[in-house]
Amino acid sequence: MMDSVDVKSSSGTYSITTGRSILEKKLIEIKKRLSFELCFLFVDENVWKHHKSRITHAFDTTGYTYQIRIIPAGEKSKSLSQWEELTDYLLASGVRRNTPLFALGGGVTGDLAGFAASTTLRGIPLIHIPTTLLAMVDSSIGGKTGVNHFTGKNLVGSFYQPLEVIADIDFLDTLPDREWTNGLSEILKYGAIRDEQIFEDAELFLKRGKPIEYLAELTELILKCAKIKADIVEEDEFEAGARAYLNFGHTFAHALEKVADFDLLSHGEAVYLGMLAAIKLSKLKDAEIDDSSIRRFRKLYSFQITGNTLNMENLLQAMKLDKKVVDKNYRFVLLQDWQQPVVTSVTNVGFIKKAWLTVINELS
Ligand SMILES: NC(=O)c1ccc[n+]([C@@H]2O[C@H](COP(=O)([O-])OP(=O)(O)OC[C@H]3O[C@@H](n4cnc5c(N)ncnc54)[C@H](O)[C@@H]3O)[C@@H](O)[C@H]2O)c1
């Protein structure tokens, strides 16, 4: 079974397709649509380890000529030096304006490969093949690409839409437990800002066994989240308005990611903690909400950082460098109520410190 959602963008419409074992079918479609001789596959190291034969079989049997480059796993790969290496590699290997680049991996590979695709020869065709839950429901959709800078997360990048997003559920068979909760955070974010039904749908994560065992519900949830993200980015491709709501929890999360070691805190874990802080701040700004819809999932997270490693001044300083700071005030996506996000400047640093204390206490 194969299901898809279309996303309209200024550079054309692309589809996000989900389902089991869909890679070959989609590759055949793409081959008919595009004209090229060679293509490049940028593949996450762990995806290559687990799915090497599946990937090569899919590209071989559908008649592709390709070159593979393995991307070291982990957030540290989202760097300017990796981007430079990949650009050198593409240019030295005969890339042309029509040479497609396939990004097979999670958000790290997608953001990095996407940025390389957007800048090489001013843009080559990009196809996302997300292999983590987070990438399927979030990062592969909407065209944000980029790398980290020593001053903060995602500070160098571009808006560059893919030609296709192929979310083949087969890749999730090997997803480690921690990566399921990592993706769950972005799913809960959609529940908070857009659709309360998501909280109920996400209960499959609380059931016994791995989420992949609930295949039909999981696939439906992935598609529902992809549709929410698609709707929001269609409304506001370049983040002048509603798209900012997708950053719910992220001002806190990016600061946490900057302050904590990337290996000890994943993006999704930071987003989960960031949402708890954003809810606390919303309450301090008089919203009457309780955090039980999100807190119900707390037991699924086992954080590897502790509260006493977080220094309040460092956290506040890290937030100042976030892209969302447009003036000297701290800006946040807060909730006026569930599913009623609002972008607000907060001048009361005491409130922000209280919100951070929620996170620090959670980790103590
Ligand atoms: N562009 C966007 O709109 C957007 C949105 C949200 C997040 N992001 C970015 O996405 C990144 C996080 O993405 P992520 O959580 O996918 O992290 P990731 O890409 O680091 O993947 C997580 C881990 O899972 C491994 N992995 C990937 N697929 C696997 C599979 N099928 N089986 C086994 N292991 C597998 C990877 O090797 C890695 O160790 C962050 O850098 C974040 O900033 C971008």
The ligand as an ORCA input file, in Angstrom:
! r2SCAN-3c Opt
* xyz 0 1
  N      15.016     20.587      7.950
  C      14.064     20.585      8.851
  O      12.966     21.119      8.619
  C      14.286     19.900     10.155
  C      13.201     19.626     11.013
  C      13.442     18.919     12.190
  C      14.724     18.509     12.509
  N      15.741     18.802     11.661
  C      17.110     18.350     11.951
  O      17.118     16.936     11.896
  C      18.201     16.454     12.686
  C      17.719     15.286     13.508
  O      17.305     14.267     12.643
  P      17.238     12.747     13.125
  O      16.597     12.717     14.443
  O      16.663     11.975     12.005
  O      18.769     12.413     13.403
  P      19.917     11.625     12.610
  O      19.884     11.925     11.184
  O      21.153     11.922     13.370
  O      19.521     10.096     12.827
  C      19.490      9.592     14.125
  C      20.313      8.316     14.256
  O      19.627      7.247     13.617
  C      20.505      6.561     12.726
  N      19.633      6.028     11.690
  C      19.016      6.698     10.703
  N      18.167      5.901     10.047
  C      18.281      4.670     10.619
  C      17.656      3.429     10.376
  N      16.702      3.302      9.452
  N      18.024      2.371     11.141
  C      18.954      2.514     12.126
  N      19.556      3.672     12.416
  C      19.216      4.740     11.669
  C      21.519      7.586     12.331
  O      22.720      6.983     11.939
  C      21.691      8.368     13.626
  O      22.583      7.687     14.464
  C      18.687     17.624     13.522
  O      19.894     18.091     12.994
  C      17.608     18.662     13.338
  O      18.094     19.979     13.438
  C      15.552     19.469     10.499
*
